[in-house]
Amino acid sequence: MMRTKENMHLTLYSRPGCTLCEEAAILLDFVLDEFPEWTFEEINIDNDAALSLKYLYEIPVLAHQNEILSYGKFETEAVRNRLLEKR
C-alpha cells in the first residue's frame, strides 16, 4: 500500500493542564524527528463533549486513522515501534 501525506498523520488527544499530555507531545516531537514523513496535530478533548467522554480517563491518546496506537504514559520505544509498523 502506498503511503500518502493524508495517511501519515497522527492525532494526539489531550487537555490543558495534563502533565502526561505535555510529556507525550514533547516525546512525539522527539520521535517524529526520525519519521519526517509523519505529521501530528494535538486536539483538546475539552472542546468536544464526545471526545471528552471517550478519552477523559485515557489521555494522552495517540491515534492513527481511528486506531489507538498509545494511551496514558507514552514510552519512546513503544511509540517508535508502532510507527515502524505503520510505515
Secondary structure as GFF3:
##gff-version 3
##sequence-region A 1 87
A	DSSP	three_ten_helix	5	8	.	.	.	ID=ss1
A	DSSP	beta_strand	9	14	.	.	.	ID=ss2
A	DSSP	alpha_helix	19	32	.	.	.	ID=ss3
A	DSSP	beta_strand	39	44	.	.	.	ID=ss4
A	DSSP	three_ten_helix	45	47	.	.	.	ID=ss5
A	DSSP	alpha_helix	49	55	.	.	.	ID=ss6
A	DSSP	beta_strand	61	64	.	.	.	ID=ss7
A	DSSP	beta_strand	67	71	.	.	.	ID=ss8
A	DSSP	alpha_helix	76	86	.	.	.	ID=ss9
###
